């Protein structure tokens, strides 16, 4: 997994977001075994305690399930993933809209830019 930890925000929150994104996009599909805490921490360049805190939060959210002898697995169901995907999409759309407003781009221009970008990607 590719990690992107930046200064200015709590590391464990960034880990939560990146792991959640991996689950939502299917990079870590339902039922998949999650690597051990120490392995993930080494990959991300963080302490095991920080990674443990992030994984515990994902367990609390119902995205991961801990099993004593088998470690952790991804436990998110389809409905939960759809909800998370929608929430992330809405947050991205709101941020994008704020940026377009700050640039002075109209609603019509923004829609045209999105359509053009989508058409370019679908080629």
BAVOKE-772771 format. One record per atom (N, C-alpha, C): residue number from 0; residue in three letters; z, x, y. Coordinates in nm, 4 decimals, always signed. Layout:
PT num residu       up     east    north
PT NUM    ALA        Z        X        Y
...
//
This chain:
PT num residu       up     east    north
PT   0    UNK  +0.0000  +0.0846  -0.1173
PT   0    UNK  +0.0000  +0.0000  +0.0000
PT   0    UNK  +0.0000  +0.0893  +0.1239
PT   1    UNK  -0.0786  +0.0520  +0.2226
PT   1    UNK  -0.0865  +0.1248  +0.3481
PT   1    UNK  +0.0221  +0.0737  +0.4421
PT   2    UNK  +0.1075  +0.1640  +0.4911
PT   2    UNK  +0.2172  +0.1263  +0.5792
PT   2    UNK  +0.1866  +0.1698  +0.7211
PT   3    UNK  +0.2284  +0.0879  +0.8171
PT   3    UNK  +0.2079  +0.1191  +0.9576
PT   3    UNK  +0.3382  +0.0885  +1.0320
PT   4    UNK  +0.4223  +0.1902  +1.0434
PT   4    UNK  +0.5509  +0.1754  +1.1105
PT   4    UNK  +0.5382  +0.2353  +1.2500
PT   5    UNK  +0.5685  +0.1546  +1.3511
PT   5    UNK  +0.5550  +0.1993  +1.4889
PT   5    UNK  +0.6914  +0.1955  +1.5589
PT   6    UNK  +0.7091  +0.2793  +1.6599
PT   6    UNK  +0.8364  +0.2766  +1.7327
PT   6    UNK  +0.8474  +0.1531  +1.8219
PT   7    UNK  +0.9696  +0.1215  +1.8594
PT   7    UNK  +0.9899  +0.0115  +1.9531
PT   7    UNK  +1.0328  -0.1191  +1.8902
PT   8    UNK  +1.0238  -0.1287  +1.7574
PT   8    UNK  +1.0672  -0.2506  +1.6865
PT   8    UNK  +1.1464  -0.2086  +1.5647
PT   9    UNK  +1.2436  -0.2883  +1.5237
PT   9    UNK  +1.3199  -0.2525  +1.4041
PT   9    UNK  +1.2282  -0.2314  +1.2833
PT  10    UNK  +1.2520  -0.1228  +1.2124
PT  10    UNK  +1.1672  -0.0856  +1.0997
PT  10    UNK  +1.1706  -0.1917  +0.9907
PT  11    UNK  +1.2892  -0.2447  +0.9604
PT  11    UNK  +1.2968  -0.3414  +0.8511
PT  11    UNK  +1.2142  -0.4667  +0.8812
PT  12    UNK  +1.2052  -0.5061  +1.0097
PT  12    UNK  +1.1219  -0.6216  +1.0448
PT  12    UNK  +0.9744  -0.5906  +1.0218
PT  13    UNK  +0.9334  -0.4694  +1.0531
PT  13    UNK  +0.7948  -0.4299  +1.0294
PT  13    UNK  +0.7649  -0.4272  +0.8796
PT  14    UNK  +0.8601  -0.3813  +0.8004
PT  14    UNK  +0.8418  -0.3807  +0.6550
PT  14    UNK  +0.8278  -0.5231  +0.6018
PT  15    UNK  +0.9133  -0.6129  +0.6505
PT  15    UNK  +0.9071  -0.7535  +0.6089
PT  15    UNK  +0.7691  -0.8099  +0.6395
PT  16    UNK  +0.7216  -0.7883  +0.7615
PT  16    UNK  +0.5908  -0.8415  +0.8021
PT  16    UNK  +0.4789  -0.7859  +0.7154
PT  17    UNK  +0.4826  -0.6562  +0.6872
PT  17    UNK  +0.3753  -0.5952  +0.6107
PT  17    UNK  +0.3791  -0.6371  +0.4641
PT  18    UNK  +0.4974  -0.6488  +0.4078
PT  18    UNK  +0.5081  -0.6975  +0.2701
PT  18    UNK  +0.4675  -0.8445  +0.2614
PT  19    UNK  +0.5090  -0.9230  +0.3586
PT  19    UNK  +0.4716  -1.0648  +0.3620
PT  19    UNK  +0.3198  -1.0790  +0.3708
PT  20    UNK  +0.2570  -0.9979  +0.4537
PT  20    UNK  +0.1120  -1.0018  +0.4664
PT  20    UNK  +0.0447  -0.9660  +0.3338
PT  21    UNK  +0.0980  -0.8665  +0.2644
PT  21    UNK  +0.0421  -0.8288  +0.1339
PT  21    UNK  +0.0529  -0.9438  +0.0345
PT  22    UNK  +0.1610  -1.0196  +0.0423
PT  22    UNK  +0.1782  -1.1341  -0.0471
PT  22    UNK  +0.0830  -1.2467  -0.0083
PT  23    UNK  +0.0740  -1.2768  +0.1201
PT  23    UNK  -0.0104  -1.3868  +0.1683
PT  23    UNK  -0.1578  -1.3601  +0.1403
PT  24    UNK  -0.2003  -1.2356  +0.1552
PT  24    UNK  -0.3425  -1.2030  +0.1343
PT  24    UNK  -0.3779  -1.1818  -0.0120
PT  25    UNK  -0.2773  -1.1794  -0.0991
PT  25    UNK  -0.3052  -1.1602  -0.2407
PT  25    UNK  -0.3067  -1.0156  -0.2844
PT  26    UNK  -0.2803  -0.9229  -0.1939
PT  26    UNK  -0.2714  -0.7821  -0.2330
PT  26    UNK  -0.1548  -0.7637  -0.3305
PT  27    UNK  -0.0527  -0.8477  -0.3155
PT  27    UNK  +0.0587  -0.8549  -0.4099
PT  27    UNK  +0.0610  -0.9998  -0.4599
PT  28    UNK  -0.0143  -1.0307  -0.5652
PT  28    UNK  -0.0266  -1.1698  -0.6100
PT  28    UNK  +0.0996  -1.2230  -0.6784
PT  29    UNK  +0.1079  -1.3546  -0.6867
PT  29    UNK  +0.2204  -1.4198  -0.7537
PT  29    UNK  +0.2341  -1.3646  -0.8949
PT  30    UNK  +0.3569  -1.3332  -0.9322
PT  30    UNK  +0.3857  -1.2800  -1.0646
PT  30    UNK  +0.3776  -1.1289  -1.0726
PT  31    UNK  +0.3222  -1.0653  -0.9707
PT  31    UNK  +0.3076  -0.9195  -0.9725
PT  31    UNK  +0.4447  -0.8537  -0.9622
PT  32    UNK  +0.4579  -0.7429  -1.0303
PT  32    UNK  +0.5810  -0.6649  -1.0248
PT  32    UNK  +0.5814  -0.5846  -0.8950
PT  33    UNK  +0.6945  -0.5861  -0.8271
PT  33    UNK  +0.7122  -0.5090  -0.7039
PT  33    UNK  +0.7648  -0.3713  -0.7437
PT  34    UNK  +0.7044  -0.2644  -0.6908
PT  34    UNK  +0.7546  -0.1304  -0.7236
PT  34    UNK  +0.9019  -0.1154  -0.6865
PT  35    UNK  +0.9708  -0.0204  -0.7497
PT  35    UNK  +1.1132  +0.0014  -0.7199
PT  35    UNK  +1.1359  +0.0367  -0.5721
PT  36    UNK  +1.2557  +0.0086  -0.5253
PT  36    UNK  +1.2934  +0.0308  -0.3853
PT  36    UNK  +1.2661  +0.1745  -0.3442
PT  37    UNK  +1.3085  +0.2687  -0.4214
PT  37    UNK  +1.2921  +0.4108  -0.3853
PT  37    UNK  +1.1449  +0.4489  -0.3747
PT  38    UNK  +1.0647  +0.3963  -0.4633
PT  38    UNK  +0.9208  +0.4252  -0.4600
PT  38    UNK  +0.8572  +0.3673  -0.3328
PT  39    UNK  +0.8876  +0.2423  -0.3032
PT  39    UNK  +0.8340  +0.1791  -0.1818
PT  39    UNK  +0.8825  +0.2515  -0.0562
PT  40    UNK  +1.0109  +0.2884  -0.0558
PT  40    UNK  +1.0679  +0.3577  +0.0597
PT  40    UNK  +0.9983  +0.4916  +0.0823
PT  41    UNK  +0.9730  +0.5649  -0.0252
PT  41    UNK  +0.9049  +0.6938  -0.0133
PT  41    UNK  +0.7633  +0.6755  +0.0400
PT  42    UNK  +0.6923  +0.5744  -0.0108
PT  42    UNK  +0.5560  +0.5459  +0.0372
PT  42    UNK  +0.5546  +0.5138  +0.1859
PT  43    UNK  +0.6531  +0.4348  +0.2306
PT  43    UNK  +0.6589  +0.3887  +0.3696
PT  43    UNK  +0.7215  +0.4919  +0.4623
PT  44    UNK  +0.7898  +0.5905  +0.4044
PT  44    UNK  +0.8555  +0.6911  +0.4855
PT  44    UNK  +0.9822  +0.6398  +0.5522
PT  45    UNK  +1.0541  +0.5530  +0.4802
PT  45    UNK  +1.1786  +0.4962  +0.5323
PT  45    UNK  +1.2900  +0.5208  +0.4312
PT  46    UNK  +1.4128  +0.4924  +0.4711
PT  46    UNK  +1.5245  +0.5099  +0.3781
PT  46    UNK  +1.5254  +0.3961  +0.2758
PT  47    UNK  +1.5774  +0.4230  +0.1569
PT  47    UNK  +1.5888  +0.3150  +0.0578
PT  47    UNK  +1.6707  +0.1958  +0.1080
PT  48    UNK  +1.7742  +0.2222  +0.1881
PT  48    UNK  +1.8553  +0.1115  +0.2413
PT  48    UNK  +1.7736  +0.0198  +0.3313
PT  49    UNK  +1.6845  +0.0778  +0.4117
PT  49    UNK  +1.6001  -0.0024  +0.5003
PT  49    UNK  +1.5031  -0.0868  +0.4185
PT  50    UNK  +1.4426  -0.0267  +0.3171
PT  50    UNK  +1.3502  -0.1008  +0.2311
PT  50    UNK  +1.4252  -0.2095  +0.1554
PT  51    UNK  +1.5448  -0.1785  +0.1071
PT  51    UNK  +1.6251  -0.2777  +0.0348
PT  51    UNK  +1.6544  -0.3976  +0.1237
PT  52    UNK  +1.6844  -0.3720  +0.2507
PT  52    UNK  +1.7123  -0.4800  +0.3451
PT  52    UNK  +1.5910  -0.5709  +0.3615
PT  53    UNK  +1.4717  -0.5112  +0.3710
PT  53    UNK  +1.3482  -0.5895  +0.3850
PT  53    UNK  +1.3220  -0.6719  +0.2587
PT  54    UNK  +1.3376  -0.6106  +0.1428
PT  54    UNK  +1.3126  -0.6816  +0.0169
PT  54    UNK  +1.4130  -0.7952  -0.0027
PT  55    UNK  +1.5365  -0.7707  +0.0358
PT  55    UNK  +1.6391  -0.8750  +0.0243
PT  55    UNK  +1.6033  -0.9952  +0.1106
PT  56    UNK  +1.5513  -0.9693  +0.2303
PT  56    UNK  +1.5119  -1.0798  +0.3187
PT  56    UNK  +1.3964  -1.1589  +0.2564
PT  57    UNK  +1.3028  -1.0904  +0.1936
PT  57    UNK  +1.1911  -1.1603  +0.1284
PT  57    UNK  +1.2406  -1.2420  +0.0092
PT  58    UNK  +1.3446  -1.1927  -0.0571
PT  58    UNK  +1.4073  -1.2727  -0.1634
PT  58    UNK  +1.4705  -1.3975  -0.1034
PT  59    UNK  +1.5415  -1.3799  +0.0080
PT  59    UNK  +1.6065  -1.4936  +0.0745
PT  59    UNK  +1.5041  -1.5985  +0.1167
PT  60    UNK  +1.3846  -1.5545  +0.1514
PT  60    UNK  +1.2775  -1.6465  +0.1925
PT  60    UNK  +1.2055  -1.7077  +0.0722
PT  61    UNK  +1.2381  -1.6626  -0.0465
PT  61    UNK  +1.1766  -1.7174  -0.1670
PT  61    UNK  +1.0434  -1.6555  -0.2036
PT  62    UNK  +1.0084  -1.5441  -0.1397
PT  62    UNK  +0.8804  -1.4796  -0.1703
PT  62    UNK  +0.8910  -1.3828  -0.2876
PT  63    UNK  +1.0109  -1.3293  -0.3080
PT  63    UNK  +1.0353  -1.2374  -0.4190
PT  63    UNK  +1.1502  -1.2908  -0.5028
PT  64    UNK  +1.1479  -1.2502  -0.6297
PT  64    UNK  +1.2552  -1.2894  -0.7201
PT  64    UNK  +1.3047  -1.1625  -0.7892
PT  65    UNK  +1.4356  -1.1430  -0.7861
PT  65    UNK  +1.4956  -1.0267  -0.8513
PT  65    UNK  +1.5415  -1.0654  -0.9910
PT  66    UNK  +1.5099  -0.9793  -1.0872
PT  66    UNK  +1.5547  -0.9979  -1.2242
PT  66    UNK  +1.6267  -0.8696  -1.2645
PT  67    UNK  +1.7448  -0.8829  -1.3156
PT  67    UNK  +1.8308  -0.7671  -1.3414
PT  67    UNK  +1.7597  -0.6514  -1.4111
PT  68    UNK  +1.6948  -0.6765  -1.5200
PT  68    UNK  +1.6358  -0.5667  -1.5968
PT  68    UNK  +1.4886  -0.5441  -1.5662
PT  69    UNK  +1.4223  -0.6430  -1.5081
PT  69    UNK  +1.2773  -0.6328  -1.4863
PT  69    UNK  +1.2415  -0.5989  -1.3419
PT  70    UNK  +1.3400  -0.5830  -1.2551
PT  70    UNK  +1.3097  -0.5546  -1.1155
PT  70    UNK  +1.2702  -0.6809  -1.0411
PT  71    UNK  +1.1861  -0.6627  -0.9395
PT  71    UNK  +1.1433  -0.7769  -0.8574
PT  71    UNK  +0.9990  -0.8139  -0.8893
PT  72    UNK  +0.9724  -0.9437  -0.8741
PT  72    UNK  +0.8357  -0.9928  -0.8857
PT  72    UNK  +0.8064  -1.0848  -0.7674
PT  73    UNK  +0.6788  -1.1008  -0.7390
PT  73    UNK  +0.6367  -1.1926  -0.6342
PT  73    UNK  +0.6501  -1.3332  -0.6907
PT  74    UNK  +0.7212  -1.4188  -0.6193
PT  74    UNK  +0.7485  -1.5529  -0.6718
PT  74    UNK  +0.6944  -1.6649  -0.5839
PT  75    UNK  +0.6254  -1.6302  -0.4772
PT  75    UNK  +0.5764  -1.7327  -0.3847
PT  75    UNK  +0.4741  -1.8226  -0.4535
PT  76    UNK  +0.4894  -1.9521  -0.4323
PT  76    UNK  +0.3952  -2.0485  -0.4866
PT  76    UNK  +0.2823  -2.0757  -0.3889
PT  77    UNK  +0.1814  -2.1473  -0.4340
PT  77    UNK  +0.0633  -2.1765  -0.3532
PT  77    UNK  +0.0982  -2.2483  -0.2243
PT  78    UNK  +0.1827  -2.3486  -0.2328
PT  78    UNK  +0.2191  -2.4260  -0.1134
PT  78    UNK  +0.2908  -2.3372  -0.0111
PT  79    UNK  +0.3818  -2.2547  -0.0580
PT  79    UNK  +0.4550  -2.1650  +0.0303
PT  79    UNK  +0.3593  -2.0634  +0.0949
PT  80    UNK  +0.2652  -2.0131  +0.0158
PT  80    UNK  +0.1676  -1.9174  +0.0699
PT  80    UNK  +0.0771  -1.9838  +0.1729
PT  81    UNK  +0.0363  -2.1068  +0.1468
PT  81    UNK  -0.0467  -2.1799  +0.2434
PT  81    UNK  +0.0276  -2.1996  +0.3754
PT  82    UNK  +0.1560  -2.2314  +0.3668
PT  82    UNK  +0.2373  -2.2492  +0.4873
PT  82    UNK  +0.2486  -2.1188  +0.5644
PT  83    UNK  +0.2767  -2.0096  +0.4946
PT  83    UNK  +0.2865  -1.8791  +0.5599
PT  83    UNK  +0.1544  -1.8378  +0.6233
PT  84    UNK  +0.0464  -1.8595  +0.5504
PT  84    UNK  -0.0873  -1.8258  +0.6011
PT  84    UNK  -0.1167  -1.9028  +0.7303
PT  85    UNK  -0.0817  -2.0304  +0.7293
PT  85    UNK  -0.1028  -2.1147  +0.8478
PT  85    UNK  -0.0176  -2.0664  +0.9651
PT  86    UNK  +0.1074  -2.0328  +0.9394
PT  86    UNK  +0.1958  -1.9841  +1.0455
PT  86    UNK  +0.1428  -1.8545  +1.1060
PT  87    UNK  +0.0975  -1.7638  +1.0208
PT  87    UNK  +0.0432  -1.6371  +1.0703
PT  87    UNK  -0.0842  -1.6606  +1.1507
PT  88    UNK  -0.1689  -1.7501  +1.1029
PT  88    UNK  -0.2934  -1.7794  +1.1741
PT  88    UNK  -0.2635  -1.8406  +1.3108
PT  89    UNK  -0.1679  -1.9315  +1.3168
PT  89    UNK  -0.1316  -1.9933  +1.4446
PT  89    UNK  -0.0762  -1.8903  +1.5423
PT  90    UNK  +0.0064  -1.7994  +1.4934
PT  90    UNK  +0.0628  -1.6959  +1.5800
PT  90    UNK  -0.0470  -1.6043  +1.6333
PT  91    UNK  -0.1417  -1.5676  +1.5472
PT  91    UNK  -0.2536  -1.4844  +1.5914
PT  91    UNK  -0.3401  -1.5571  +1.6932
PT  92    UNK  -0.3635  -1.6860  +1.6689
PT  92    UNK  -0.4452  -1.7651  +1.7610
PT  92    UNK  -0.3775  -1.7760  +1.8972
PT  93    UNK  -0.2472  -1.7975  +1.8982
PT  93    UNK  -0.1743  -1.8076  +2.0246
PT  93    UNK  -0.1799  -1.6762  +2.1012
PT  94    UNK  -0.1610  -1.5660  +2.0299
PT  94    UNK  -0.1668  -1.4347  +2.0955
PT  94    UNK  -0.3072  -1.4079  +2.1487
PT  95    UNK  -0.4079  -1.4393  +2.0704
PT  95    UNK  -0.5468  -1.4214  +2.1139
PT  95    UNK  -0.5745  -1.5047  +2.2390
PT  96    UNK  -0.5285  -1.6300  +2.2374
PT  96    UNK  -0.5511  -1.7193  +2.3507
PT  96    UNK  -0.4851  -1.6647  +2.4772
PT  97    UNK  -0.3629  -1.6145  +2.4646
PT  97    UNK  -0.2933  -1.5562  +2.5793
PT  97    UNK  -0.3721  -1.4374  +2.6362
PT  98    UNK  -0.4267  -1.3564  +2.5471
PT  98    UNK  -0.5040  -1.2406  +2.5917
PT  98    UNK  -0.6322  -1.2833  +2.6614
PT  99    UNK  -0.6983  -1.3855  +2.6103
PT  99    UNK  -0.8202  -1.4347  +2.6736
PT  99    UNK  -0.7893  -1.4931  +2.8119
PT 100    UNK  -0.6783  -1.5665  +2.8229
PT 100    UNK  -0.6381  -1.6210  +2.9520
PT 100    UNK  -0.6086  -1.5086  +3.0508
PT 101    UNK  -0.5406  -1.4040  +3.0034
PT 101    UNK  -0.5084  -1.2912  +3.0906
PT 101    UNK  -0.6351  -1.2218  +3.1405
PT 102    UNK  -0.7395  -1.2241  +3.0588
PT 102    UNK  -0.8678  -1.1656  +3.0993
PT 102    UNK  -0.9493  -1.2588  +3.1876
PT 103    UNK  -0.9062  -1.3842  +3.1965
PT 103    UNK  -0.9785  -1.4815  +3.2771
PT 103    UNK  -1.0976  -1.5423  +3.2051
PT 104    UNK  -1.0965  -1.5366  +3.0728
PT 104    UNK  -1.2058  -1.5925  +2.9933
PT 104    UNK  -1.1803  -1.7416  +2.9729
PT 105    UNK  -1.2815  -1.8231  +2.9982
PT 105    UNK  -1.2668  -1.9684  +2.9870
PT 105    UNK  -1.2590  -2.0121  +2.8403
PT 106    UNK  -1.2181  -2.1368  +2.8214
PT 106    UNK  -1.2111  -2.1941  +2.6873
PT 106    UNK  -1.3477  -2.1903  +2.6201
PT 107    UNK  -1.4519  -2.2282  +2.6948
PT 107    UNK  -1.5875  -2.2305  +2.6390
PT 107    UNK  -1.6344  -2.0903  +2.6014
PT 108    UNK  -1.6068  -1.9932  +2.6880
PT 108    UNK  -1.6454  -1.8549  +2.6581
PT 108    UNK  -1.5707  -1.8021  +2.5360
PT 109    UNK  -1.4428  -1.8349  +2.5261
PT 109    UNK  -1.3620  -1.7915  +2.4120
PT 109    UNK  -1.4183  -1.8487  +2.2828
PT 110    UNK  -1.4507  -1.9777  +2.2840
PT 110    UNK  -1.5082  -2.0414  +2.1652
PT 110    UNK  -1.6410  -1.9768  +2.1289
PT 111    UNK  -1.7237  -1.9465  +2.2287
PT 111    UNK  -1.8531  -1.8828  +2.2029
PT 111    UNK  -1.8340  -1.7432  +2.1446
PT 112    UNK  -1.7372  -1.6696  +2.1956
PT 112    UNK  -1.7087  -1.5357  +2.1430
PT 112    UNK  -1.6638  -1.5424  +1.9970
PT 113    UNK  -1.5790  -1.6402  +1.9664
PT 113    UNK  -1.5327  -1.6566  +1.8276
PT 113    UNK  -1.6475  -1.6936  +1.7341
PT 114    UNK  -1.7333  -1.7860  +1.7810
PT 114    UNK  -1.8478  -1.8249  +1.6980
PT 114    UNK  -1.9382  -1.7051  +1.6729
PT 115    UNK  -1.9649  -1.6263  +1.7767
PT 115    UNK  -2.0515  -1.5093  +1.7642
PT 115    UNK  -1.9908  -1.4072  +1.6683
PT 116    UNK  -1.8601  -1.3866  +1.6789
PT 116    UNK  -1.7922  -1.2914  +1.5894
PT 116    UNK  -1.7991  -1.3390  +1.4447
PT 117    UNK  -1.7806  -1.4697  +1.4236
PT 117    UNK  -1.7864  -1.5251  +1.2881
PT 117    UNK  -1.9266  -1.5131  +1.2314
PT 118    UNK  -2.0273  -1.5412  +1.3130
PT 118    UNK  -2.1654  -1.5293  +1.2664
PT 118    UNK  -2.1989  -1.3848  +1.2318
PT 119    UNK  -2.1517  -1.2921  +1.3117
PT 119    UNK  -2.1764  -1.1501  +1.2880
PT 119    UNK  -2.1136  -1.1063  +1.1553
PT 120    UNK  -1.9930  -1.1565  +1.1258
PT 120    UNK  -1.9243  -1.1223  +1.0014
PT 120    UNK  -1.9910  -1.1855  +0.8798
PT 121    UNK  -2.0532  -1.3015  +0.8973
PT 121    UNK  -2.1130  -1.3729  +0.7846
PT 121    UNK  -2.2543  -1.3251  +0.7522
PT 122    UNK  -2.3038  -1.2296  +0.8259
PT 122    UNK  -2.4392  -1.1793  +0.8022
PT 122    UNK  -2.4430  -1.0909  +0.6831
//
